[in-house]
Amino acid sequence: MKHFGFMACVLALGGVLACSGQKIQAVQPQMVATKGPLDFGNVPVLNAKSLPFNVQNQGRAPLTIKALALATGTDPAFTISGELPPTVAAGATETVNVVFTPPAEAPATGTLHLETDDPTTPTLDIQLTGTGSTKASIAVHPTAHPAATSVDFGRVGEGQVQLAGVDIVSSGTADLIVDGLTLSGDTDITFQSSARTPVTVPSGQTLTLQMEFAPPEGAPTPSNTTLTVHSTDPDHQTMTLPLTGTVNRAPIAQIADPGPLSPGQTVQLDGSASNDPDGDNPIAFLDDNGGPGWTLARAPVNSQAVVTPGDQAKPSVTLDLPGQYVVRLVVTDATGLETLHPAERTLVAKPAQALVVELVWDNPDTDLDLHFLPHGAQLDGPEDCWANNKTPAFPNATDGGPILARDALDHFGPEEMTWASPATGTYDIDVDFYSNHGSATPATTATVRVYVFGEVVAEYSRQIPDQGHVWSAATIDWPGGTVTKIDTLQ
C-alpha cells in the first residue's frame, strides 16, 4: 500500500486555504462609487436637474447594498430617482439619479449615504451642492384684453363657433415651464389649439392658447369654465382664468298646414308662427347669406312651381302638376342667426279623379301626344282618348269616360288624362312622337306617370328617337289599379 507524501488541505470559513503549506485569500466584493461632491451648479427655481450616481463592483464576489439614502439634514430640494438592486454582481455597475429641484433662489446642501458589505469601505458619504439661481415668472390674461381678469366670448349662437386667445407670458429671469393645462366646468368651452404639456416658454416670450366656445343645440346659458395653468413660477405655481360665454338660441321656423290640395291650385304658405326663443325679433324670412328663406326642396318632374316671394311670411306656390311638393323654410333672428333645423312641409296635389295619367318630356322643341284607350282598340280610333278626341265614348263608362284635361304642343308638356270613375277593364297607355317641329336634335325622353286616387303608383321613361314612333308604355287594370310595364317602341 502506497502513502501519499502530502497533507490534506483544510478550508476554514472566513480564514485561509492551507494546501502544501500555501495560503490563498478568500474572494470579496470591492465597491467603487462616483466620487463626490455632486455639484449641480446653478439651476432655475423649480427646474429639475439630475446627476447620475454609479456603484461599481470591482471585486469577485457579489456586493450587497445595505442602504442608500439622503442623510438627516439634507435639503429637501434633493431627491433620489430610482433605486439600487439588493446586490451588484461582480464586475457590474448600477446607477441611480440624484435630482435637484430648488424651490427658491438660494444655495442647498446635503449628503448621500451608502452602506455595503465591502469589507474595506463599508460606508460612503457623498456631499451634494446646488444653487437656485434664477426663477420663472408667469402672467395669464386674455390676448385681446391684457388687463382683463377673465375671457368673455360674448353671445354665440347654437351650432356656431367663437375663438378667443389666452396669453401665457414668461417674464422671469429663467425660462417658464408650463407642466399642466386643465379645464373644469361646462364642456362647450374647449382648447382649439394643442394643450400638450410640458412646454417651455423662453423668458421674455409668450405662449398663446386658442380657446373655442361652440355651444351645441340646447346648451346651458351662460357657460362657465375655468382654465388652470400649472408652471415653474415658484410664486404662482397654479394660475386660474375664468372663461365665460352666453348662448344665443337659434330661431325656430314653422310652416302652417295648408289643408287639402289639388293640382293647379295656388297655395298661400304661412310661416308667421316662426319665432325666436330669446325674443330677438323681428324674424326675417332669409337665410344667413341674405337669400330667400322659402325654397322648394322637391317637386314632380317637369314642374315649374316656384315659391314667391321667398322672403315674406306668407308667399304662394302653384301646384302645377299632381304629386308631392316639399317646401322648406329657414329664418334668421335680429342678430343674423339662422334656424338650426329648416322647417319642411309636404304638399300633396291630389286629383279629385280616381285615375290620372300624365305625360311630360325633356325636349322643348318637340310635340308628343298621350293616348289612353281600351286594350286592343285602334290608335287614333273613336275609343282613343287623345288630343284630337278629348272625350271619347268608352264602353261601359257610367260617367262620360276619360277626359284629356291638358294638352301641350311643345315645351315639356304636360299632357294629362283624367277619369273620375273608371269602368272595369284593361287600358293601354301609349305615347306618339307627333312632331319634331324641325328640330336638329329631335330625340326626346318621355316620362309617363300614373296616379291612382292621388298617389303615384307607376312611373316609366323611354327615349323616343324621332317623329313617327309610338311608345307602348304600360297597361292598367281597373278596378285593381294594377299597372303593367310594356315598354316597346314601334
C-alpha positions in Angstrom: 0.0 0.0 0.0 1.4 3.4 -1.1 1.3 6.5 1.2 0.8 10.0 -0.2 3.5 12.4 0.5 1.4 15.5 1.3 -1.0 16.7 3.9 -4.8 17.1 3.3 -6.0 20.7 2.6 -8.3 22.3 5.2 -10.6 25.2 4.3 -11.8 27.3 7.2 -14.8 29.7 6.7 -13.6 33.3 6.8 -10.0 32.1 7.0 -7.4 30.8 4.5 -7.0 27.7 2.4 -4.0 25.6 3.5 -2.6 23.3 0.9 1.0 22.1 0.8 1.9 24.9 3.1 0.4 27.7 0.7 -2.2 30.4 1.8 -4.9 31.9 -0.6 -7.1 34.9 0.3 -11.0 34.4 0.1 -12.9 36.3 -2.8 -14.5 39.5 -1.7 -16.6 42.4 -3.2 -15.0 45.7 -3.8 -17.2 48.9 -4.1 -16.1 51.8 -6.3 -18.7 54.7 -6.4 -19.0 58.1 -8.1 -16.6 60.5 -6.5 -18.1 63.4 -4.6 -19.1 66.0 -4.3 -22.1 66.0 -6.7 -22.3 69.7 -7.6 -25.5 70.7 -9.5 -24.3 74.2 -10.1 -26.9 76.9 -10.8 -30.4 75.6 -11.5 -33.5 77.8 -12.2 -36.1 77.6 -9.4 -38.5 74.7 -9.7 -36.5 73.3 -12.6 -35.2 69.7 -12.0 -31.6 68.7 -12.8 -30.4 65.1 -12.5 -26.9 63.7 -11.9 -26.0 60.0 -12.0 -24.6 58.2 -9.1 -22.8 55.0 -10.1 -21.9 52.0 -7.9 -19.5 49.6 -9.4 -18.4 46.2 -8.0 -14.7 45.6 -8.9 -14.4 42.5 -6.6 -15.0 38.9 -7.4 -17.9 38.3 -5.0 -21.4 39.9 -5.2 -21.7 43.3 -3.5 -24.6 43.6 -1.1 -26.3 47.1 -0.9 -27.4 47.6 2.7 -28.7 51.2 2.4 -28.8 54.2 0.1 -30.5 57.3 1.4 -30.2 61.0 1.9 -28.7 61.8 5.3 -30.5 63.7 8.0 -30.3 67.4 7.5 -30.2 67.2 3.7 -32.1 70.0 1.9 -35.5 68.7 0.6 -34.6 70.1 -2.8 -32.5 66.9 -3.3 -34.3 63.6 -4.1 -33.2 60.2 -5.3 -34.8 58.9 -8.5 -34.8 55.1 -8.8 -33.1 52.5 -6.5 -30.2 50.2 -6.5 -30.8 46.4 -6.6 -30.1 44.4 -3.4 -26.8 43.1 -4.9 -24.4 44.2 -7.5 -22.8 41.3 -9.4 -19.0 41.1 -9.7 -17.8 43.4 -12.5 -21.2 45.1 -12.8 -22.3 48.7 -12.4 -25.6 50.0 -11.2 -26.9 53.6 -11.3 -29.4 55.9 -9.6 -30.1 59.6 -10.3 -29.9 62.3 -7.7 -32.3 65.2 -8.6 -32.0 68.8 -7.5 -35.2 70.9 -7.8 -34.6 74.3 -6.0 -37.7 75.9 -4.5 -36.2 79.3 -4.3 -33.2 81.4 -5.3 -30.9 80.0 -2.6 -28.0 77.5 -2.1 -28.7 74.0 -0.9 -26.5 71.2 0.5 -26.9 67.6 1.6 -25.4 64.2 1.9 -26.0 60.9 0.0 -25.2 58.0 2.4 -24.3 54.5 1.0 -23.8 51.3 3.0 -22.5 48.0 1.5 -20.8 44.8 2.6 -17.4 45.9 1.1 -15.0 44.9 4.0 -12.6 47.7 3.2 -15.1 50.6 2.6 -18.4 49.6 4.1 -19.9 53.2 4.1 -19.6 56.2 1.8 -20.9 59.7 2.1 -21.2 62.0 -0.9 -21.7 65.7 -0.5 -24.5 67.4 -2.5 -24.4 71.0 -3.5 -26.6 73.2 -5.8 -27.9 76.7 -6.0 -31.3 78.0 -7.1 -30.1 80.9 -9.3 -32.9 82.3 -11.4 -36.7 81.9 -11.4 -39.5 82.0 -13.8 -42.5 84.4 -13.6 -45.9 83.9 -15.2 -48.8 86.1 -16.2 -52.0 84.7 -17.8 -54.6 87.0 -19.5 -56.9 87.3 -22.5 -55.0 88.1 -25.7 -57.5 90.8 -26.8 -57.7 92.4 -23.4 -54.4 92.0 -21.4 -55.8 94.0 -18.4 -58.9 91.7 -18.1 -59.1 89.0 -15.5 -61.4 86.7 -17.5 -62.2 85.7 -21.1 -65.7 86.6 -22.3 -66.7 85.0 -25.6 -69.8 87.1 -25.7 -73.1 85.9 -27.2 -72.6 82.9 -29.5 -75.3 81.1 -31.5 -76.2 77.5 -31.0 -74.1 75.5 -33.5 -71.7 78.4 -34.0 -68.0 78.7 -33.0 -66.3 81.6 -31.4 -62.5 81.7 -30.8 -60.6 83.6 -28.1 -56.9 83.7 -27.3 -55.2 83.3 -23.9 -51.6 84.5 -23.4 -49.2 82.8 -21.1 -46.4 85.3 -20.6 -42.9 84.3 -19.4 -41.3 87.4 -17.7 -38.8 86.0 -15.1 -35.1 85.5 -15.2 -35.5 81.8 -16.1 -37.5 80.1 -18.8 -41.0 79.2 -17.8 -42.1 75.5 -17.9 -45.8 75.0 -18.3 -46.4 71.5 -17.0 -50.2 71.4 -16.8 -53.2 72.8 -18.6 -56.7 71.8 -17.5 -60.3 72.9 -18.0 -63.1 72.5 -15.5 -66.7 73.4 -15.8 -69.1 73.5 -18.8 -67.8 71.3 -21.6 -68.7 73.6 -24.6 -65.6 75.7 -23.9 -62.5 73.7 -25.1 -58.9 74.0 -26.3 -58.8 74.8 -30.0 -55.0 74.6 -30.1 -52.7 72.0 -28.6 -52.8 71.7 -24.8 -49.9 69.2 -24.6 -47.5 69.8 -21.7 -44.8 70.2 -20.6 -43.9 73.1 -22.8 -41.1 75.6 -22.3 -41.8 79.3 -22.8 -38.4 81.2 -23.0 -38.0 84.2 -20.8 -39.5 87.3 -22.4 -41.8 85.3 -24.8 -45.5 84.5 -24.8 -47.4 81.2 -25.4 -50.8 81.9 -26.9 -53.6 79.3 -26.5 -56.6 79.3 -28.8 -59.8 78.6 -26.9 -63.1 77.7 -28.5 -66.7 78.3 -27.4 -69.0 76.1 -29.5 -72.4 75.7 -27.8 -74.4 72.8 -29.2 -78.2 72.9 -29.5 -79.8 73.1 -26.1 -76.5 74.1 -24.3 -76.9 75.8 -20.9 -76.5 79.5 -20.7 -74.4 81.1 -19.5 -71.5 78.8 -20.0 -68.7 78.9 -17.3 -65.3 77.2 -17.4 -62.0 77.7 -15.6 -58.6 77.3 -17.2 -55.9 76.2 -14.7 -52.2 76.6 -15.6 -49.5 74.8 -13.7 -46.0 76.1 -14.1 -42.5 76.5 -12.6 -43.2 80.0 -11.3 -42.4 79.5 -7.6 -44.8 82.3 -6.6 -47.6 81.2 -8.8 -47.3 77.5 -9.4 -51.1 77.4 -10.2 -52.9 80.2 -12.1 -56.6 80.2 -13.0 -58.5 82.2 -15.6 -62.4 82.2 -15.8 -63.9 81.6 -19.3 -67.5 82.6 -19.9 -69.9 82.8 -22.8 -73.7 83.3 -23.4 -75.7 81.1 -25.8 -77.8 82.7 -28.4 -80.7 80.3 -29.1 -81.5 79.7 -32.7 -84.9 80.8 -34.1 -87.5 78.2 -34.9 -89.1 78.0 -38.4 -92.7 76.8 -38.6 -95.0 76.2 -41.6 -98.7 76.0 -41.1 -100.7 73.1 -42.6 -102.5 74.5 -45.8 -105.1 71.7 -45.8 -106.3 69.6 -48.7 -104.8 70.5 -52.1 -105.4 69.7 -55.7 -103.4 70.0 -59.0 -103.4 73.5 -60.4 -104.2 75.2 -57.1 -102.3 78.2 -55.9 -101.5 77.8 -52.3 -100.7 80.5 -49.8 -98.0 79.3 -47.4 -97.8 80.6 -43.9 -94.6 80.9 -41.8 -95.8 83.6 -39.5 -95.7 81.3 -36.4 -91.9 81.2 -36.7 -90.3 82.6 -33.5 -87.1 83.2 -31.6 -86.7 81.7 -28.1 -84.6 84.7 -26.9 -87.0 87.3 -28.3 -84.5 88.5 -30.9 -87.2 90.0 -33.2 -88.1 90.7 -35.9 -87.8 87.4 -37.6 -86.5 87.7 -41.1 -87.5 85.1 -43.8 -84.0 85.0 -45.1 -81.1 82.6 -44.7 -77.8 83.8 -43.1 -76.4 84.7 -46.5 -79.4 87.0 -47.3 -81.1 84.6 -49.7 -84.8 83.8 -49.6 -85.9 81.7 -46.6 -88.5 79.8 -48.6 -87.4 77.2 -51.1 -88.9 74.3 -53.0 -87.0 71.2 -51.9 -88.8 68.7 -54.1 -91.5 68.8 -56.9 -92.8 66.4 -59.5 -90.6 66.0 -62.6 -91.1 69.0 -65.1 -93.0 71.0 -62.5 -92.3 74.8 -62.9 -93.5 75.6 -59.4 -91.7 78.4 -57.6 -92.3 79.8 -54.1 -92.7 83.6 -54.4 -91.9 86.0 -52.8 -89.4 83.8 -51.0 -88.5 86.4 -48.3 -92.0 87.0 -46.9 -94.0 85.4 -44.2 -96.9 84.3 -46.5 -95.7 83.5 -50.0 -97.5 81.5 -52.6 -96.8 78.4 -54.8 -98.8 77.0 -57.7 -99.0 73.2 -57.7 -98.9 72.8 -61.5 -98.7 69.0 -61.5 -100.2 66.2 -59.4 -97.9 64.7 -56.9 -95.8 65.7 -53.9 -94.1 69.1 -53.3 -91.8 69.8 -50.3 -91.4 73.4 -49.2 -88.6 74.3 -46.9 -88.3 77.4 -44.6 -85.3 78.9 -42.8 -85.5 82.1 -40.8 -82.9 84.4 -39.1 -83.3 86.4 -35.9 -82.4 90.0 -35.4 -78.7 89.0 -34.7 -78.5 87.2 -38.0 -78.5 83.7 -36.5 -80.2 81.1 -38.8 -82.5 78.3 -37.9 -80.6 75.1 -36.9 -83.3 72.8 -38.5 -85.2 74.1 -41.5 -89.0 73.5 -41.3 -90.4 71.3 -44.1 -94.0 70.8 -45.2 -95.1 68.2 -47.7 -97.9 69.3 -50.0 -99.8 66.7 -51.9 -101.6 67.8 -55.0 -104.2 65.1 -55.1 -106.5 64.9 -58.1 -110.2 64.5 -57.4 -110.3 61.9 -60.2 -109.7 58.2 -59.3 -107.3 57.8 -62.2 -104.8 60.3 -63.7 -102.2 59.5 -66.4 -99.6 62.2 -67.0 -97.1 62.7 -69.8 -94.0 65.0 -69.7 -90.9 65.2 -71.8 -87.4 66.8 -71.9 -87.1 68.4 -75.3 -88.7 71.9 -75.6 -88.9 71.7 -79.5 -90.9 68.5 -79.9 -94.6 67.6 -79.5 -95.6 64.3 -78.0 -99.2 63.0 -77.6 -100.6 60.9 -74.8 -103.0 58.1 -75.8 -105.3 56.3 -73.4 -107.6 53.6 -74.9 -109.2 50.2 -74.2 -106.7 47.4 -74.6 -106.6 46.3 -78.2 -108.5 49.3 -79.5 -107.2 51.2 -82.6 -104.8 54.1 -82.0 -106.4 57.4 -83.1 -109.7 55.5 -83.3 -113.0 56.5 -81.8 -112.3 55.0 -78.4 -108.8 56.6 -78.1 -108.6 59.5 -75.6 -106.0 61.9 -77.1 -105.6 65.5 -78.3 -108.0 65.1 -81.3 -110.5 63.1 -79.3 -110.5 64.5 -75.8 -113.8 63.0 -74.5 -114.3 59.6 -76.3 -117.2 57.3 -75.6 -115.7 54.3 -73.7 -117.7 51.0 -73.4 -119.3 50.5 -70.0 -118.4 54.1 -68.9 -121.0 55.4 -66.5 -119.6 58.9 -66.0 -118.9 60.0 -69.6 -115.5 58.3 -69.7 -112.0 59.7 -69.6 -111.0 63.3 -70.5 -107.8 64.7 -71.9 -107.7 67.5 -69.4 -104.4 69.1 -70.5 -102.8 69.2 -74.0 -99.4 70.7 -74.7 -97.9 71.2 -78.1 -94.3 71.6 -77.0 -92.1 72.7 -74.1 -92.0 69.6 -72.0 -95.8 69.1 -71.6 -97.6 68.1 -69.5 -100.5 66.2 -71.1 -102.9 64.8 -68.7 -105.8 62.2 -68.9 -108.3 62.1 -66.0 -111.1 59.8 -65.3 -113.3 60.3 -62.2 -114.8 56.7 -62.0 -113.1 54.3 -64.4 -115.1 51.4 -65.8 -113.9 47.9 -65.3 -111.4 46.8 -67.9 -107.8 46.9 -69.1 -106.5 50.0 -70.8 -103.4 50.8 -72.9 -101.1 53.8 -72.3 -99.2 54.9 -75.4 -97.1 57.9 -76.4 -96.9 59.1 -80.0 -94.0 61.3 -81.2 -96.3 63.6 -83.1 -93.8 66.2 -84.5 -90.2 67.3 -84.1 -91.0 70.8 -85.4 -87.8 70.7 -87.5 -85.5 70.2 -84.5 -81.9 69.3 -85.3 -81.9 67.2 -82.1 -85.3 65.5 -82.1 -84.5 62.6 -79.7 -86.8 63.1 -76.7 -87.1 61.3 -73.3 -90.8 60.8 -72.4 -92.0 60.1 -68.9 -95.4 58.6 -68.1 -96.7 58.8 -64.5 -99.8 57.0 -63.3 -101.8 58.3 -60.3 -104.5 56.1 -58.5 -106.6 58.1 -56.0 -103.9 60.8 -56.0 -100.9 58.6 -55.3 -98.2 57.8 -57.9 -98.3 54.0 -58.5 -96.1 53.8 -61.6 -93.5 56.0 -63.5 -91.7 54.9 -66.7 -89.3 56.7 -69.0 -88.1 56.0 -72.6 -86.2 57.9 -75.2 -88.0 58.2 -78.5 -85.7 59.0 -81.4 -88.0 61.0 -83.7 -91.4 61.6 -85.0 -93.4 58.6 -86.4 -92.5 56.4 -83.4 -95.0 55.1 -80.9 -94.0 54.0 -77.4 -96.3 51.4 -75.8 -95.6 52.3 -72.2 -97.9 50.3 -70.0 -101.4 48.9 -69.3 -103.6 49.4 -66.3 -106.3 47.1 -65.0 -109.4 48.5 -63.2 -110.7 48.4 -60.5 -107.5 46.9 -59.1 -105.3 49.8 -60.4 -102.5 47.4 -61.3 -100.0 48.9 -63.8 -98.0 46.5 -66.0 -94.9 47.8 -67.8 -94.9 47.1 -71.6 -92.1 49.4 -72.8 -92.0 48.6 -76.5 -91.2 51.1 -79.3 -92.8 50.9 -82.8 
